[in-house]
Amino acid sequence: MESESIIGRTSNHLHRKVLPLFLFLGAAVWVLDSLIDYFFFYQGQYSFLDLFITDIPAHELYIRSCVLIMFAGFGLVLSHYLKKHRESEIALNNIFNNVIPICITDNDFNIINANRSYRRIFGATEKNGVAIKCYDSRPGPKCETTECPHHQIIHEGKPFFTCESTKEEKDGTRQYFVVTATPYLDMNNRQAGIIETFQDITARRQLEEQREELIEKLQLAMDKVRTLSGFLPICASCKKIRDDKGYWNQIESYIREHSEAEFSHSICPECAEKLYGDYFKKDEPAKKD
């Protein structure tokens, strides 16, 4: 990462150094041409200083000026394009290193590039300087099968492919992602691998699981309500209830099993008088005429 930052800083200021560099090369050509003129063409006629500054022949001045202007022009054009290239590089780097994990895999399953978000979630993308395979970085049941995004894009020729992926942490918790894969093209517009983006849907999956759990509880409650509604076969004599399997159960047992009701036993006045009539009459207050 440190080497990348050094390269980035160097590239960031390179366009500012191009024009001075080309002007220096133009001046170097001027000096070299002066030396050639002094030693090979005007030796003994002019001094080196004359040929360099004060008494330059007209045709030599013209040639040197053209060379110097040409170098300066090349420097300006190259500086402009290097600046535009650096701006595009920075914009692409900002887009690539967003909050969504992005991974680029070649045709041999090697991870050739990944952004910071991907490395933060799935770990390093290389080991001892060797690229890690995508199925080693994030193993799953769809790896190396026909449902793998790599297979769908590379071998099936699909323009994009979407599936879900799960990452299990050491503590047993899980993260859920929607994986979208598209072809990765090289500079010759040939398919060199795939680009995968990972959208975290863990919060949505947790809400869905909570909703399903709530629906299940409501369904169980509704089943109990339906069980205690409608016609119940009950014995006219002993008051037992016949269940779905044809067995006869005490009414207390049936209701306790099919609801959350609990029973406490007592005795109503009519049964008390019928079973314990003498005691019941003694306790009853005398009626006034």
Secondary structure, DSSP 8 states (H G I E B T S, - for coil): -HHHHHHHHHHHHHHHHHHHHHHHHHHHHHHHHHHHIIIIISBTTB-HHIIIIIS--HHHHHHHHHHHHHHHHHHHHHHHHHHHHHHHHHHHHHHHTSSS-EEEEETTSBEEEE-HHHHHHH--SEETTEE-BHHHHS--TTTTSTTSHHHHHHTS--S-EEEEEEEE-TTS-EEEEEEEEEEEE-TTS-EEEEEEEEEE-HHHHHHHHHHHHHHHHHHHHHHHHHHTSS---B-TTT--EE-TTS-EE-HHHHHHHHSS--------HHHHHHHSHHHHHHHS-----
